[in-house]
Amino acid sequence: MPRKATRPARKSAPASPAPAPAVRIRMYRPGLGDCWLLTFHNEGVERHVLIDCGVLVGTPNQKQQLTDIAQHIRKTTSDELAVLVATHEHWDHVAGFHFARDEFQHLKPEQVWVAWTEDPEQTIATEKKKQNAMMARAIGMAAEHLGASASSYDRECGAGIARITDFDGMLGAAKFSKQSDSAMQFVVDKRKPADPYLRPGQVLEQPDWLPGGVRVYVLAPPMDRGALRQDRTRVEEGFKTEKKGEDGAAFAWMSAVMGASSESMHEDLAIRLRPFDPALAWPQDDFQARSKWDVMKRYEEEPWRRIDQDWLHSAASLALQLDNSINNTSLVLAFELVASRQVLLFVGDSELESWKSWQSMEFQRDDGTRVTAEDLLSRTVFYKVGHHGSGNATLRAALAKMTSPALVAAVPTDTDFAKNKQGWQMPAEKLEPELHARARGRVIYADPGKACLRKGKPDGVSQSDWDAFVARVEEKDALYVDYCLG
């Protein structure tokens, strides 16, 4: 009987690789700082957008950490970027372009996006930079005087003021300000003549990043001197309780500091800003010569009576105003994935005044359609939490408009470092529960050495929805966390 033919066993086909996500949002974990790499997939072609690279001064091993991140970015992108974005010139956003410049110089961005505040032909921008430079110098002088005081309390206050502004010690206090400027300039120097300085109201069409394309809406920084400050908005409109000082008092204080110093860099401006006529001043030598009592002698010989440096403690308030002012020059970008209509919102360190400037904004697209900021907020599915979770960097009214059931919030912070080294609560105590409530527990943290998800499934969210969210979060490397869409 003929033997029945047998077929060879069929080999199982290799499993097809999982399709690439439409967008991968990579949050690097340098510490308390921002560094984001967005990767858009279009039929096997990747387009990369790098937004910022920095970490707060004082972070342990910051140079090596940022160099490792830069090397990882180069490997991931093969040095090819669709866009390089620098939101503003604070150290915790641009330090990588200083410490890892030898790595980043190899990047070949097709476009470089920076705000209109970097345009040397913009009068408002150049005036603001001069004012900020004057503030920084005055704060440095105050910190220097306090640091040289015989009072341990004064010296401690001086060190605290230096820490607020990322200054490096007392003498030469503006070191980090200059390094931040240099790092920002490194990015600006990569611009091509055709690259625009971004202004609020612009819509940038990127048709080849995704099937259907991507539109990028520029929401801020505002082109308004008042909105670049942070003294017109009630703190209750955010998630913080501290009060802010006024610019008039700040200018008078700066004038006094510069007038008391041998510095002549801003002598004319300091004289013009003096709150009182110089003729009203009573020189100390003259006072001592006229005095019929031993007031000056007792004052000088008994340290507990001395108040010479007390007025300099106002530098802390001015330092915070300077910090806020630069934060409000942050680029705010909304990336709209055209096919899905989903929006990714990146706000840099923008504070409340900047947020308020774009709440009623309308955009005119190339196809004639008008889009409102409120509409973009309602479709936001990914919110890069402002200023590492500070309470003055998320507007309550705007967060309330983020009504998408798919909303995810990501906080680029290092909670322990912020609290233990700086005395800051990040995320802010009042903000964190609101983020969790609005995003239904889908909050991702960058804290190095910790799980990026702090809590399990909240009540009111189905297990399947929670599992789907967790599946989109990839924490394969201590260097970064990925969140994938599509």
Wavefront OBJ file of the C-alpha trace (Angstrom):
o trace
v 0.000 0.000 0.000
v 1.533 3.293 -1.027
v 2.691 5.448 1.785
v 0.608 8.521 2.288
v 2.517 11.664 1.548
v 3.071 13.926 4.481
v 3.544 17.622 4.399
v 6.348 19.202 6.344
v 5.181 20.908 9.480
v 4.283 24.505 8.785
v 6.525 26.963 10.512
v 4.702 29.645 12.371
v 5.153 33.068 10.824
v 7.214 35.466 12.878
v 5.117 37.861 14.844
v 4.660 41.190 13.115
v 6.274 44.036 14.973
v 3.858 46.262 16.768
v 2.985 49.305 14.683
v 4.844 52.423 15.656
v 2.778 54.919 17.611
v 1.661 58.009 15.752
v 3.490 60.125 18.309
v 5.958 59.211 21.019
v 6.444 61.841 23.712
v 9.713 61.268 25.536
v 10.225 63.021 28.863
v 13.871 62.895 29.874
v 14.672 62.758 33.586
v 17.603 65.104 34.302
v 16.087 66.137 37.628
v 14.202 69.378 38.133
v 14.329 70.525 34.516
v 12.762 70.217 31.076
v 13.894 68.070 28.144
v 11.388 66.616 25.682
v 11.760 64.672 22.449
v 8.625 64.317 20.323
v 8.802 61.686 17.573
v 6.174 61.683 14.816
v 5.807 58.584 12.596
v 4.643 58.804 9.001
v 4.833 55.596 6.934
v 8.095 54.468 8.464
v 9.706 57.903 8.507
v 10.454 59.518 11.859
v 10.423 63.263 12.467
v 11.880 64.496 15.746
v 11.217 67.697 17.697
v 13.497 68.536 20.644
v 12.060 70.978 23.192
v 14.592 72.341 25.703
v 17.324 70.551 27.622
v 18.195 71.770 31.097
v 18.194 71.177 34.843
v 18.181 73.389 37.935
v 21.585 74.584 39.112
v 22.819 72.599 42.076
v 21.485 69.290 40.778
v 24.052 66.575 41.589
v 26.168 65.451 38.634
v 24.268 67.743 36.277
v 26.961 67.967 33.607
v 27.261 64.185 33.199
v 23.502 63.738 33.358
v 22.877 66.252 30.585
v 25.730 64.839 28.506
v 24.207 61.351 28.776
v 20.869 62.742 27.647
v 22.466 64.586 24.736
v 24.226 61.418 23.597
v 20.964 59.487 23.834
v 19.165 62.144 21.776
v 21.871 62.005 19.124
v 21.620 58.218 18.931
v 17.822 58.262 18.765
v 17.632 60.932 16.078
v 20.830 60.161 14.159
v 21.484 63.885 14.612
v 18.487 64.767 12.422
v 15.811 67.029 13.890
v 12.729 68.449 12.239
v 12.749 71.259 14.810
v 14.906 72.398 17.727
v 12.910 74.478 20.227
v 14.205 76.584 23.114
v 11.264 77.960 25.079
v 13.188 80.551 27.150
v 16.625 81.185 28.575
v 16.367 79.809 32.100
v 19.092 77.381 33.142
v 16.647 74.562 33.863
v 15.659 74.679 30.178
v 18.934 75.406 28.383
v 21.778 74.108 30.594
v 22.290 71.142 28.271
v 23.241 73.489 25.443
v 26.089 74.674 27.678
v 27.286 71.504 29.400
v 26.733 69.204 26.406
v 27.516 71.679 23.649
v 30.126 69.351 22.142
v 27.343 66.785 21.612
v 24.564 69.115 20.532
v 26.727 70.912 17.986
v 26.300 67.814 15.771
v 22.516 68.187 15.607
v 21.185 69.232 12.219
v 17.770 70.816 12.762
v 15.710 71.681 9.699
v 14.165 74.537 11.672
v 14.883 76.321 14.942
v 11.996 77.829 16.863
v 12.540 80.553 19.456
v 10.207 83.310 20.593
v 10.007 86.849 19.256
v 11.757 87.937 22.458
v 15.029 86.696 20.918
v 14.626 88.962 17.873
v 17.292 91.693 18.141
v 15.094 94.010 16.055
v 12.204 93.882 18.533
v 12.155 97.035 20.681
v 10.095 95.511 23.482
v 12.397 92.497 23.595
v 15.623 94.501 23.714
v 14.229 96.848 26.374
v 13.116 93.873 28.448
v 16.533 92.251 28.198
v 18.209 95.473 29.374
v 15.806 95.722 32.296
v 16.401 92.079 33.216
v 20.165 92.609 33.021
v 19.862 95.593 35.352
v 17.738 93.562 37.779
v 20.223 90.703 37.716
v 23.132 93.041 38.373
v 21.333 94.756 41.258
v 20.442 91.420 42.834
v 24.046 90.298 42.435
v 25.261 93.427 44.203
v 22.800 92.892 47.049
v 23.822 89.259 47.418
v 27.469 90.295 47.415
v 26.930 92.901 50.159
v 24.946 90.450 52.270
v 27.554 87.759 51.772
v 30.247 90.072 53.142
v 28.196 91.064 56.193
v 29.373 90.321 59.724
v 25.891 88.985 60.460
v 25.373 85.275 59.902
v 21.702 86.009 59.224
v 22.630 88.452 56.445
v 25.008 85.914 54.913
v 22.311 83.263 54.985
v 19.866 85.640 53.273
v 22.465 86.435 50.632
v 22.971 82.743 49.904
v 19.211 82.253 49.644
v 18.877 85.133 47.183
v 21.660 83.680 45.058
v 19.903 80.318 45.061
v 16.587 81.789 43.879
v 18.187 83.179 40.758
v 20.528 80.295 39.987
v 23.512 82.546 40.744
v 26.834 80.997 41.646
v 27.931 82.332 44.978
v 28.314 86.014 45.751
v 31.174 87.537 43.805
v 30.487 87.395 40.097
v 26.928 86.512 40.997
v 25.529 86.719 37.483
v 27.635 83.798 36.220
v 24.693 81.529 35.551
v 22.706 84.335 33.967
v 25.545 84.791 31.469
v 25.819 81.057 30.896
v 22.071 80.857 30.283
v 22.366 83.649 27.732
v 25.235 81.811 26.055
v 23.309 78.525 25.971
v 20.284 80.243 24.458
v 22.504 81.952 21.907
v 23.882 78.531 20.909
v 20.355 77.552 19.861
v 19.640 80.884 18.169
v 22.855 80.587 16.164
v 21.519 77.379 14.593
v 18.632 79.316 13.000
v 18.392 79.708 9.271
v 17.454 83.136 7.895
v 14.017 81.802 6.930
v 13.241 80.465 10.414
v 10.633 82.727 12.018
v 10.791 84.254 15.450
v 7.531 82.888 16.792
v 4.726 85.266 17.760
v 1.340 84.609 19.351
v -1.335 83.939 16.756
v 0.873 82.105 14.268
v -0.106 78.699 12.852
v 2.714 76.516 11.528
v 1.623 73.777 9.113
v 3.715 70.580 9.140
v 2.026 68.345 6.528
v 4.568 65.510 6.464
v 5.010 64.755 10.169
v 1.938 62.511 10.342
v -0.684 61.224 7.925
v -3.019 64.189 7.818
v -0.283 66.477 9.102
v 0.359 68.484 12.245
v -0.519 72.090 12.981
v 1.389 74.034 15.607
v -0.343 77.003 17.212
v 1.794 79.672 18.889
v 0.011 80.980 21.994
v 2.735 82.938 23.821
v 4.849 84.807 24.867
v 2.556 87.831 24.754
v 3.663 90.918 22.861
v 2.656 93.174 25.718
v 4.942 94.691 28.340
v 2.369 94.267 31.082
v 1.761 90.589 30.361
v 5.495 89.890 30.513
v 5.323 90.815 34.198
v 3.483 88.904 36.902
v 1.968 91.588 39.098
v -1.498 92.123 37.605
v -3.022 88.710 38.239
v -4.486 87.617 41.559
v -2.646 84.580 42.901
v -6.016 82.933 43.518
v -6.325 82.497 39.752
v -3.573 79.903 40.018
v -2.659 77.453 42.752
v -0.408 79.580 44.962
v -0.896 82.012 47.842
v 2.204 84.248 47.909
v 1.889 87.919 47.013
v 4.037 89.751 44.517
v 5.785 93.105 44.761
v 5.274 96.086 42.493
v 7.574 97.239 39.701
v 7.752 100.833 41.049
v 9.201 99.674 44.350
v 11.506 97.295 42.507
v 12.948 100.089 40.365
v 13.477 102.311 43.391
v 15.229 99.476 45.200
v 17.468 98.787 42.186
v 18.401 102.436 42.035
v 19.328 102.455 45.715
v 21.511 99.370 45.365
v 23.337 100.785 42.370
v 23.686 104.181 44.012
v 25.266 102.555 47.059
v 27.700 100.631 44.893
v 30.850 101.775 43.162
v 29.477 100.154 39.998
v 28.881 102.665 37.198
v 27.486 100.293 34.567
v 23.973 101.714 34.949
v 24.842 104.958 36.740
v 22.637 107.250 34.644
v 19.648 104.954 34.898
v 20.168 104.515 38.640
v 20.182 108.295 39.147
v 16.980 108.723 37.127
v 15.225 106.026 39.144
v 16.112 107.398 42.597
v 12.927 107.834 44.633
v 14.301 111.003 46.333
v 16.374 113.959 45.210
v 20.091 113.425 46.031
v 20.036 116.765 47.892
v 17.890 115.134 50.566
v 20.581 112.592 51.427
v 22.559 113.049 54.666
v 26.092 111.664 54.239
v 27.255 109.466 57.077
v 30.472 111.478 57.646
v 28.472 114.682 57.954
v 26.050 113.056 60.367
v 28.899 111.815 62.528
v 30.527 115.233 62.614
v 27.286 116.974 63.594
v 26.163 114.444 66.164
v 26.302 115.666 69.783
v 25.822 112.140 71.116
v 27.721 108.925 70.797
v 24.930 107.414 68.649
v 27.207 106.440 65.767
v 29.860 105.018 68.065
v 27.392 102.851 69.952
v 25.723 101.844 66.684
v 28.986 100.693 65.164
v 30.361 98.975 68.259
v 27.240 96.986 69.207
v 26.438 94.594 66.311
v 22.940 93.789 67.518
v 21.944 97.386 66.743
v 23.113 97.221 63.128
v 20.474 97.393 60.401
v 22.726 98.526 57.552
v 21.982 95.499 55.405
v 18.331 94.916 56.272
v 17.012 96.842 53.284
v 19.001 94.540 51.006
v 16.797 91.614 52.036
v 14.232 92.924 49.546
v 16.486 91.391 46.894
v 14.663 88.107 47.457
v 11.382 89.642 46.295
v 13.074 91.268 43.306
v 14.807 87.996 42.436
v 11.429 86.276 42.296
v 10.065 89.066 40.084
v 13.012 88.644 37.705
v 12.467 84.883 37.642
v 8.763 85.347 36.889
v 9.451 87.919 34.189
v 11.750 85.572 32.282
v 9.279 82.715 32.728
v 6.652 84.797 30.943
v 8.864 84.947 27.856
v 8.303 81.186 27.433
v 7.053 79.848 24.136
v 3.657 78.166 24.490
v 2.959 75.697 21.679
v -0.113 73.576 20.951
v 0.556 70.659 18.567
v -2.649 69.567 16.810
v -2.643 66.080 15.275
v -4.898 66.870 12.324
v -6.329 63.397 11.664
v -7.326 62.710 15.283
v -7.847 66.379 16.306
v -5.879 65.673 19.495
v -3.764 68.469 20.979
v -0.449 68.331 22.857
v 0.118 71.441 24.990
v 3.645 72.568 25.942
v 3.707 75.729 28.044
v 7.349 76.027 29.145
v 7.435 77.946 32.441
v 4.711 80.457 31.530
v 3.078 82.008 34.550
v -0.450 83.290 35.061
v -0.095 86.610 33.240
v 1.061 84.830 30.091
v -1.714 82.223 30.341
v -4.350 84.949 30.617
v -3.012 86.722 27.525
v -4.079 83.885 25.211
v -7.325 82.648 26.725
v -9.495 84.519 24.205
v -7.086 84.152 21.266
v -8.314 83.094 17.804
v -6.207 81.628 15.003
v -6.785 81.899 11.236
v -5.678 78.685 9.500
v -4.529 78.518 5.876
v -7.847 76.938 4.883
v -9.750 79.900 6.316
v -10.987 78.074 9.420
v -10.881 79.986 12.698
v -9.749 78.106 15.805
v -9.975 79.414 19.357
v -7.619 78.773 22.252
v -10.592 77.461 24.211
v -11.206 74.849 21.516
v -7.543 73.776 21.650
v -7.760 73.412 25.439
v -10.895 71.272 25.168
v -9.075 68.875 22.822
v -5.838 68.717 24.816
v -4.897 65.098 25.520
v -1.363 65.788 26.788
v -0.466 68.685 29.079
v 3.183 69.380 29.880
v 2.620 70.864 33.313
v 3.985 74.399 33.565
v 7.113 75.270 35.527
v 7.610 71.791 37.013
v 4.283 71.949 38.820
v 4.613 75.399 40.402
v 1.352 76.832 41.679
v 1.724 80.069 39.706
v 2.207 78.378 36.330
v -1.175 76.759 35.659
v -4.217 79.009 35.300
v -7.248 77.539 37.078
v -9.664 78.663 34.378
v -7.524 77.090 31.644
v -7.143 73.762 33.460
v -10.922 73.656 33.855
v -11.247 73.897 30.058
v -9.106 70.772 29.532
v -12.185 68.564 29.310
v -10.957 65.708 27.107
v -11.594 62.326 28.772
v -8.208 61.253 27.373
v -6.197 64.004 29.143
v -2.776 63.018 30.501
v -0.574 65.378 32.536
v 3.215 65.070 32.767
v 5.271 66.823 35.458
v 9.007 67.356 34.745
v 10.171 67.624 38.328
v 12.277 66.057 41.046
v 10.039 66.241 44.110
v 12.669 65.294 46.686
v 15.341 67.675 45.365
v 12.820 70.532 45.177
v 11.642 69.988 48.736
v 14.824 68.977 50.528
v 17.319 71.250 48.755
v 15.206 74.222 47.738
v 12.277 74.178 50.144
v 9.768 74.089 47.274
v 6.656 71.936 46.975
v 6.566 70.599 43.395
v 3.930 69.881 42.275
v 2.277 72.582 44.356
v 0.101 71.302 47.173
v -3.051 72.839 45.707
v -2.256 71.905 42.103
v -1.431 68.213 42.377
v -4.911 66.972 43.399
v -6.473 69.112 40.669
v -4.204 67.528 38.072
v -5.154 64.054 39.243
v -8.847 64.918 39.234
v -8.796 66.534 35.790
v -6.645 63.765 34.219
v -8.482 60.991 36.135
v -5.261 59.819 37.756
v -3.216 59.803 34.556
v -0.318 61.897 35.822
v 3.253 60.979 34.863
v 6.230 62.141 36.941
v 9.842 62.532 35.868
v 11.400 62.037 39.331
v 14.716 60.211 38.823
v 14.924 56.866 40.582
v 11.183 56.612 41.233
v 8.261 55.001 39.443
v 6.748 57.480 36.999
v 3.214 56.541 38.108
v 2.656 57.245 41.804
v -0.878 55.965 42.254
v -2.973 53.080 41.051
v -6.322 53.176 39.302
v -8.543 55.849 40.809
v -12.216 55.341 41.582
v -14.490 56.055 38.655
v -12.065 54.761 36.000
v -12.691 51.337 34.487
v -9.958 48.734 34.667
v -9.820 48.503 30.872
v -9.352 52.269 30.502
v -6.638 52.280 33.155
v -4.858 49.304 31.572
v -4.959 51.057 28.193
v -3.316 54.134 29.720
v -0.621 52.147 31.527
v 0.151 50.302 28.275
v 0.969 53.631 26.634
v 3.534 54.478 29.304
v 6.975 52.939 28.808
v 9.590 53.211 31.527
v 12.389 51.078 30.123
v 15.271 53.326 31.008
v 16.018 55.424 34.071
v 16.993 58.198 31.652
v 13.490 58.837 30.294
v 9.780 57.990 30.264
v 7.774 57.543 27.049
v 4.107 58.183 26.475
v 2.740 56.923 23.160
v -0.316 58.069 21.202
v -1.973 56.150 18.373
l 1 2 3 4 5 6 7 8 9 10 11 12 13 14 15 16 17 18 19 20 21 22 23 24 25 26 27 28 29 30 31 32 33 34 35 36 37 38 39 40 41 42 43 44 45 46 47 48 49 50 51 52 53 54 55 56 57 58 59 60 61 62 63 64 65 66 67 68 69 70 71 72 73 74 75 76 77 78 79 80 81 82 83 84 85 86 87 88 89 90 91 92 93 94 95 96 97 98 99 100 101 102 103 104 105 106 107 108 109 110 111 112 113 114 115 116 117 118 119 120 121 122 123 124 125 126 127 128 129 130 131 132 133 134 135 136 137 138 139 140 141 142 143 144 145 146 147 148 149 150 151 152 153 154 155 156 157 158 159 160 161 162 163 164 165 166 167 168 169 170 171 172 173 174 175 176 177 178 179 180 181 182 183 184 185 186 187 188 189 190 191 192 193 194 195 196 197 198 199 200 201 202 203 204 205 206 207 208 209 210 211 212 213 214 215 216 217 218 219 220 221 222 223 224 225 226 227 228 229 230 231 232 233 234 235 236 237 238 239 240 241 242 243 244 245 246 247 248 249 250 251 252 253 254 255 256 257 258 259 260 261 262 263 264 265 266 267 268 269 270 271 272 273 274 275 276 277 278 279 280 281 282 283 284 285 286 287 288 289 290 291 292 293 294 295 296 297 298 299 300 301 302 303 304 305 306 307 308 309 310 311 312 313 314 315 316 317 318 319 320 321 322 323 324 325 326 327 328 329 330 331 332 333 334 335 336 337 338 339 340 341 342 343 344 345 346 347 348 349 350 351 352 353 354 355 356 357 358 359 360 361 362 363 364 365 366 367 368 369 370 371 372 373 374 375 376 377 378 379 380 381 382 383 384 385 386 387 388 389 390 391 392 393 394 395 396 397 398 399 400 401 402 403 404 405 406 407 408 409 410 411 412 413 414 415 416 417 418 419 420 421 422 423 424 425 426 427 428 429 430 431 432 433 434 435 436 437 438 439 440 441 442 443 444 445 446 447 448 449 450 451 452 453 454 455 456 457 458 459 460 461 462 463 464 465 466 467 468 469 470 471 472 473 474 475 476 477 478 479 480 481 482 483 484 485 486
